[in-house]
Amino acid sequence: MKGLSYVQKTAIPYLILLALSLASIAASTSVFFDRFVLANLEKELIAEATLSSESLANNPFLSSVDLNAKHLAEITGNRVTIILADGTVVGESDRSTAGMENHLQRPEVQAALQDKIEPFIRLSLTMHQRYIYAAAPVYNNQSIIGVVRLAKSLEEYDATIKRFRNVLLITAGISLLIALGFMFLQTSKRFNPLRKISEAIFTSSEGELKTIAEKGRKDEIGVLITSHNTQVERINLQIQNLRNERTKLSAILFNMTDGVILVNAHGVVTMINPSAQKLFQTSFQADQNNTLIEVVRQHQIVELWQLTLQTGRTQSITIQTSMEKDNVQVIASLLGPILPGEVLLLFQDLTLLRKLETVRKDFISNISHELRTPLASLKALTETLQNGAINDPKVSNRFLTQMDEEIDNLTQIVTEILELSKIESGKVPLEKKLCTISDIVTRPVERMRLQAERAGITLESSLADDLPQIDVDKVRIQQVFVNLIHNAIKFTSPGGSIKVSAILKDQAIHFSIADTGVGIPPADLKRIFERFYKTDPSRSSSGTGLGLSISKHIVEAHGGKLWVESTLGLGSTFTFSLPLPVSQLKN
């Protein structure tokens, strides 16, 4: 019965038992009915034989025998044979007596001659049919002179028994079919609660937990269904909670800026977050069993993982993963009993932090230097005045003038720092209005022309014709021009030139300040817009180092960009773009 359901295994033995019971009942009923009908036939035949012998009694010569035999056959409906005591057939209802053999040895005849009437069943050699025979003695003055034998064909009896047996077989077959149908009905999903339970449990093993809709049962199956439904609801609640926690952890993991890689004891990467994929420029697929060296391509990291496995302690190193990422801290931790053999690698990109640290140090160094120079000068001047120079009017006036200039320098430094801080925080609102390009460029150029002439530098402007108006904060943009022109004058030698130009390009106005100065080293191009950054001591003689940073933030606040192109010894070109207003854009 392998592969059958529990109900089928339970029902099949009962079906076999039912089949055996029905077969036994059918057999016993058939035998009983056979014997019952046959007994009635025998009784009926014995009674008819007795009556026939009485009708022939006291007829010593048995005259008119054939007529008597035919008459009795008509009355009884049976075949009638009259036989003398010596076995000679003298009368026959169904055929001629001529040539008939002696019947003395027939068992029914022998029984009748002994004054007994006993039925016998056998095949008639003359009629070729099965008959039941009964013979009764014929008396004459209390002496047996012959025998009258009645024979009844069993053809109808056999047909009746056959029909009865067929009825029994059909009845038993129908009963088995009904029982079999009932079994299949009970084993179907609709009517078999056990199948519902088993299918529900099987579905649960595949990840989908479902309750069973079966109400109103008070038996053991009802208790089982109720227990199953309660357990399913509890497990579903736990699964939902786990899914929520997993979703939260996945969201945290995949939105971390730090890279995370999980490696098993065999060195195969089992999990990697997008930050780590971006850091190592790799595409990870969990079904490919990528090893750690294939993913990170860094032997230092593999050695760190191996050391963590060997020591069981958290290890860390700082590596360079690319030219841009030169400060990446790697922390390897063994997860221990939670995930045996699994090592968590955490990658923290410290490049920006180190750059910010460098900027901070430069800021402190530059601001200290910028403040120290005027403060030292003020200290020297005040000490000189205190030592008696205050009594000399000419000297004291000159010193006070120098002190006033140093105070102006300090005020400029503080003002520019505050200005930059406000611009970076977005607290300075822009007062925009439509302005012509000439209005924006002409005033700062004329303002800086005298300073350029004093330095022996030619300053000129070149504006393209028919340039459209732009929506800007005029004062702020002019401040950008002043800062950039001042920066160009400071680093251009006498005899050099500075050219200010403006053109329309890519639906924006591009302003350029090109000088023929000393140029900027390539290594410094990326940092010149940082606060207080100065490329070398030769450029640190004056200024706070905030002008370019302020200019960059003003341009970006207008939605534009500021960049520089420079070649050492040939000069630099600072360019910034300001977008056209929406009304001026071309479709």
C-alpha positions, 0 to 999 in steps of 0.5 A, spaced: 500 500 500 505 504 499 503 511 496 496 510 498 493 515 503 491 514 510 484 514 508 485 509 502 489 504 507 484 504 512 478 503 507 481 498 502 482 492 508 474 494 509 473 493 502 476 487 502 472 484 508 466 487 505 467 483 499 469 477 502 463 478 507 458 479 500 461 473 497 460 469 503 453 471 504 452 470 496 454 463 496 451 461 503 444 464 500 445 461 493 446 454 497 440 455 501 436 457 496 438 451 491 436 446 497 430 450 499 427 450 492 430 443 491 427 440 497 420 443 495 421 440 488 422 433 491 416 434 496 412 436 490 414 430 486 414 425 492 406 427 493 405 426 486 408 420 485 404 417 491 397 420 488 399 416 482 401 410 485 394 410 489 390 411 482 393 405 479 392 400 485 388 394 484 389 393 477 392 387 476 394 387 469 395 394 469 391 395 463 391 401 458 398 403 461 400 408 456 393 411 457 394 412 464 401 414 463 399 420 459 393 421 463 397 422 469 403 426 465 397 431 464 395 432 471 402 432 474 405 436 468 411 431 469 414 425 465 410 418 467 413 411 466 410 405 469 414 399 470 413 392 472 416 389 478 421 385 473 423 392 471 420 392 464 417 398 462 410 398 460 407 405 460 411 412 458 408 418 457 413 422 452 415 416 448 414 409 445 416 403 450 418 399 444 426 398 445 426 401 452 431 398 456 430 394 463 429 399 469 430 394 474 436 397 476 434 404 477 435 407 484 428 410 484 425 403 482 429 399 487 427 404 492 420 403 490 420 396 490 422 396 497 416 400 499 420 407 499 420 413 495 426 417 494 428 422 489 434 422 485 437 427 480 441 424 474 442 426 467 437 422 462 440 418 457 434 418 453 432 425 454 439 428 454 437 433 460 437 433 468 431 430 471 429 429 478 426 422 479 421 419 484 418 412 484 412 409 488 410 402 488 403 400 485 399 395 490 394 389 488 392 386 494 397 388 498 402 386 493 407 390 489 406 389 482 409 395 479 412 402 480 410 408 477 415 413 476 415 421 475 421 425 472 421 432 472 426 436 468 431 441 472 431 445 466 427 451 469 430 449 476 437 450 473 435 457 470 431 459 476 438 458 480 442 461 475 438 467 475 438 468 483 445 467 483 446 473 478 441 477 482 446 475 488 452 477 484 449 484 481 447 486 488 454 484 491 457 488 485 453 494 486 454 494 494 462 494 492 461 499 487 457 503 492 462 502 498 468 504 493 465 510 491 464 512 498 471 511 499 473 515 493 468 520 496 471 520 502 478 521 500 477 527 495 479 534 497 472 536 498 470 531 503 476 528 506 479 533 512 485 529 512 487 530 505 486 538 507 490 538 513 496 534 509 495 538 503 495 544 507 502 542 511 505 540 504 504 547 502 506 550 508 513 546 507 514 550 501 513 557 504 506 558 504 502 557 510 495 557 510 489 555 514 484 550 513 476 552 512 473 546 516 468 549 521 463 545 526 467 539 527 467 536 534 471 530 533 479 529 533 479 531 526 476 538 528 481 539 534 487 537 529 484 542 524 483 548 530 490 546 532 493 547 525 490 553 524 492 556 531 499 554 529 499 557 522 496 564 525 502 564 530 507 562 525 505 567 520 505 572 525 512 570 526 514 570 519 511 577 518 515 580 524 521 577 521 520 579 514 519 586 517 526 586 521 529 583 515 526 589 510 529 594 515 536 590 516 536 590 508 534 597 507 539 599 512 545 595 509 543 597 502 543 604 504 549 604 508 555 609 505 560 604 508 561 597 504 559 591 507 562 584 505 560 577 508 565 572 507 564 564 509 569 560 512 571 557 505 572 564 502 566 565 498 562 572 498 555 570 501 553 578 501 555 584 499 552 591 499 552 596 493 557 601 497 562 595 497 560 593 489 561 601 487 568 601 491 571 595 488 567 596 481 564 589 481 557 586 480 556 580 485 551 574 483 550 570 489 549 564 485 556 564 482 560 562 488 565 568 487 571 568 492 573 574 496 579 575 492 575 575 485 571 580 488 576 585 492 582 583 488 586 585 494 591 580 497 591 585 503 584 584 504 584 576 503 590 576 508 586 580 513 580 575 513 585 569 514 588 573 520 581 574 523 579 567 522 586 564 525 586 569 531 578 570 532 579 577 533 577 583 530 583 586 525 583 592 521 588 596 516 588 602 511 588 600 504 588 604 497 583 601 493 584 606 487 587 613 485 581 616 488 580 612 494 587 612 498 584 612 505 580 606 506 579 603 513 578 595 513 575 592 519 574 584 519 570 581 525 568 574 526 561 573 527 562 567 532 556 563 534 551 567 530 554 565 524 560 560 525 566 561 520 563 568 517 567 574 517 564 581 516 568 586 512 567 593 513 570 598 509 570 605 511 572 610 506 576 615 509 578 619 503 573 625 504 575 625 511 582 626 510 581 631 505 577 635 510 582 634 515 587 637 510 582 643 509 581 644 516 589 644 518 590 649 512 584 653 514 587 653 521 594 655 518 592 660 513 587 664 518 593 663 523 598 666 518 593 671 516 591 674 523 598 673 526 601 678 521 597 684 522 597 682 529 604 682 530 605 689 526 600 692 531 604 689 537 610 692 534 607 699 533 604 699 539 610 697 543 614 703 539 609 708 541 609 706 548 617 706 548 616 714 547 615 714 539 608 717 541 611 724 543 614 725 536 608 727 532 610 725 525 612 718 527 606 717 531 602 719 526 605 715 521 605 709 526 597 710 527 596 710 519 600 703 519 595 701 525 589 703 521 591 699 515 593 693 519 586 694 522 583 694 515 586 688 513 583 684 520 577 687 518 577 685 511 579 678 513 573 677 518 568 680 513 570 675 508 570 669 513 563 672 515 561 673 507 563 666 505 560 663 511 553 666 510 554 664 502 555 657 504 549 657 509 544 660 504 543 666 509 544 671 504 538 672 499 540 674 492 536 680 489 536 678 482 534 683 476 535 683 469 541 686 467 545 687 461 552 684 460 555 691 459 552 693 466 555 687 469 562 687 466 564 695 465 564 697 472 568 692 475 573 692 470 574 700 470 574 699 478 580 695 477 583 698 471 587 703 476 590 697 480 592 694 474 596 700 471 600 701 477 602 694 476 604 695 469 599 690 466 594 691 461 586 690 462 581 690 457 574 687 456 571 684 449 564 683 449 560 679 444 555 683 440 547 683 442 548 679 448 541 677 451 540 680 458 541 675 464 537 675 471 542 676 476 544 679 483 548 685 480 552 686 486 554 679 487 556 678 480 560 684 480 564 682 486 566 675 482 569 679 477 573 684 482 575 677 485 577 674 479 581 680 476 584 682 483 587 675 483 589 675 475 593 682 477 596 679 483 599 673 479 601 677 473 608 680 472 609 687 469 608 688 462 603 682 462 595 683 460 588 681 462 582 680 458 575 680 460 570 677 455 563 674 455 560 670 449 553 666 448 554 659 449 549 653 450 544 657 452 548 661 458 553 667 458 560 665 459 565 670 462 572 669 462 578 672 465 584 670 462 591 673 464 598 672 462 601 670 469 605 665 472 600 659 471 597 654 476 601 647 477 596 641 475 596 638 482 593 645 485 588 646 480 583 641 484 584 645 490 584 653 488 577 654 490 578 651 497 578 656 503 584 659 504 588 655 500 594 658 496 598 654 491 605 656 494 609 661 498 610 666 492 602 667 492 601 667 499 604 674 500 597 678 500 590 676 500 586 671 505 585 666 500 578 666 500 576 670 494 576 664 489 572 660 494 567 666 495 566 667 487 565 660 486 559 659 491 556 666 488 556 663 481 553 656 484 548 660 487 546 663 481 545 656 478 552 657 474 559 653 474 566 656 475 572 653 473 579 654 471 584 652 465 592 654 466 598 652 463 605 654 467 608 660 465 603 661 460 597 664 464 590 662 467 583 663 464 578 663 469 571 662 466 564 662 469 557 661 466 550 664 468 544 661 465 539 665 461 532 666 464 527 661 462 524 667 457 530 667 453 531 660 452 530 658 445 526 652 443 
